[in-house]
Amino acid sequence: MSYLYLTVLFPLIGFILLAAGRDKLSENVAAVIGVGSVGLSALFALIAGMAFTTSGQQVFVQNLWTWFNVGGFAPGISLHLDGLSLLMMGMITGVGFLIHIFASWYMRGEEGYARFFSYFNLFVASMLVLVLGDNLALLFLGWEGVGLCSYLLIGFYYANPANGWAAIKAFTVTRVGDVFLLIALFLLYQQFGTLNTQYIVEHAAEVMTKSSSLTIWTALMLFLGAAGKSAQIPLQTWLADAMAGPTPVSALIHAATMVTAGVYLCCRLFSVFELAPEVMQFISVTGAVTLLVAGFAALVQTDIKRILAYSTMSQLGYMFMAVGAEAYQAGLFHMLAHAFFKALLFLSSGAVILAYHHEQNIFKMGGLFKRNKFLFACFAIGGGALAAIPFLTIGFFSKDAILGEVWVQGQSIALYHTLYWVGVAGAFLTSIYTFRLIWVVFFGQENTPYHEIKGATYWAPLGILAVLSTFVGAVLKAPVAGILNTAKIPEFHVAEQFVEGMHGAEHLAVGIALVGLVVGIALFTFAYGAVKSFAQTSLGSGLAHICRTAFGFDALYDIVFVKPYLFFAKIFGRDPIDGLWLVLPALVKGGNSFTSSRQTGSLREYASSMSLGVVVLLMILIVIQVVGK
């Protein structure tokens, strides 16, 4: 466990070497440094994790040095390892390592190869600081580091202005959430006198008053900070546009790192949230609304990556719904399952995009089943896990656990009963858009010539993730529950009288998801002509537009926030003091322009000017004389 710091150090060293070398490094050297540093990080994470689990300790803290000391506030650069941070560390380094391997193949031939891996390494290091920091100040440092790296990676293809705007949008929207998180840290420090995470969790019930206004505001600010990173309404608009970055970036952001930070924060500070049950309900409602909005948006998208982006938003909604229902362990296991199958889907989509010459419109692909059955198998497994196909996929064991426990919570609080049905509706939509994606790409008419793809760095990560996304990955459920119990993350207890009902609710959810699959098959296999005809009607095109724009949040924010801001900036953008000070330079510049224009070299003009000057002087003298008398 003394090697824990190396899990963060190696990606940082990789970042420094790659940033210093930049274009001077060959692609092979850059790949070795970039992939190797994260591989070493994963190795030492494994060593530290095994040592931790065999030691029998519940918490291990590695104090490195004091970060700063101001007025008695002295947060340390200290790493905190318990069951929750162990789960996050394993997910980040393990899945991140596989994504790095794939990226070394995917990014070949791209300009800025070393620059890409430098950002990639810094991203992993920042996320590890976030989950291993033993205080909220260090967590915030990693939090901001992840935000910075997302900006750099989303805007990697900066030559295209649209990509730059997408990066700015992601950076700006997530900064709004970060402001709320910063306010929450101020409130926590005011109440506890420290930002040590373990101390806050253990003493929350003693220091804070249940359902008081201060407690509610603290919990709400924490959640809004989490919502920004995890793309929950109302701070969800950046996630779909983040697809402007290279596909491995999408996989890293959406699967193993950035978007899971909000879920981690809520689970880490669960004792604070439980003192504000009103906020807990708000969290579940937000998650439920998000998953429903994202599900409808995914139904009509044509970009393969945007479909997967909205599916990520939807699955994060399930996780937050679980957190609000106190089903923390179910939400965290779904987060792990989602990391496996969503990384698989994004990396597979990257391979599909390369196979079709960087084409991302699913309707310009088609016929891939005949060309590459391996990719079809990967997509089928990942899509099956996303749709929670029973018994065969890891998604079944994680999503159904969430819905079952939300149903149980609904037996005491009516709100959660409604949210259960929202979750079931979301599962129905997921099955439809997942089948649509797979059917069009693999069985539709081939509209773009296929390009052969090969290489171990392409198929090996996909193969590993495909295995983990099946029922094989479900064997991790018991170990995950075990390490979360050691971290004192509350286990959801089901009263004996609700056990049978919970299983019935889970089976009903599975059944409706399968009905959604049947509906998808019927719509896109046998009645696709009718679907296209309906889409051309005024009602159909209107509904499609609403869903395609994800219910118009971007347009709403443009009216409410962007345009008023630009209007006031136009009015008050120039400082009046600066304006007054600039009068003198303007006069000098104007005088210089006038006098310079008179330097023509013409004797006639010079003589005329001198004569005019003499006349003007004489007139002035005459006036003075007359006035003087």
Helices and strands as residue ranges (DSSP letters): H 4-21, G 22-24, H 27-55, E 60-66, E 76-81, H 83-106, H 113-132, H 136-154, H 161-192, H 197-207, H 213-229, H 238-241, G 242-244, H 247-251, I 252-256, G 258-260, H 261-268, H 270-274, H 277-300, H 304-324, H 328-355, G 362-364, H 368-371, H 373-386, H 394-410, H 414-443, H 456-468, G 471-476, H 477-486, H 496-521, I 522-526, H 528-536, H 538-548, G 550-552, H 553-557, I 558-562, H 563-572, H 576-581, H 583-597, H 603-628
